[in-house]
Amino acid sequence: STETADRQYGRRPGRRDQARLAEVGPRSAVAELDLGEVAWIGVIGLREDITRGQIVESHAIEVLDAGDWRVVAAGTTIGYRRLHCVPMVAARRVRVRIRTLGAPRTVDVYLYRG
């Protein structure tokens, strides 16, 4: 994952990672983010580049919890920006699954303490 100037999660308003999507089918993709350490997450934001049209039709966000992936948020389109307020969760690994109308593209992931 690529961290920007706000890489110190917990010391700044949030953390931005660009999810490198790995295609798992012609219209679906998944990306896993390793935060490097356990972080408290209360708000998850997603953003897709809509300058070439909106392509995500559904998404799910999961955290690794005691060895099992657990869905903490899900929805339909992302568009310019989609925010999910979730019950505070401590996680080191986050996974984003998307289903698209065409070939998957990069999705920006923002994690906030909330």
BELVEN-V865751 format. One record per run of one state. SS is the DSSP state (helix for helix, strand for strand, loop for the rest). FROM is the first residue (numbers start at 1). TO is the last residue. Records with the same first field share a line. If there is no record, write none. Layout:
SS=FROM-TO ; FROM-TO
//
This chain:
loop=1-8 ; 10-11 ; 13-14 ; 20-21 ; 26-27 ; 49-49 ; 53-55 ; 66-67 ; 76-81 ; 101-106 ; 113-114
strand=9-9 ; 12-12 ; 15-19 ; 22-25 ; 28-48 ; 56-65 ; 68-75 ; 82-100 ; 107-112
helix=50-52
//
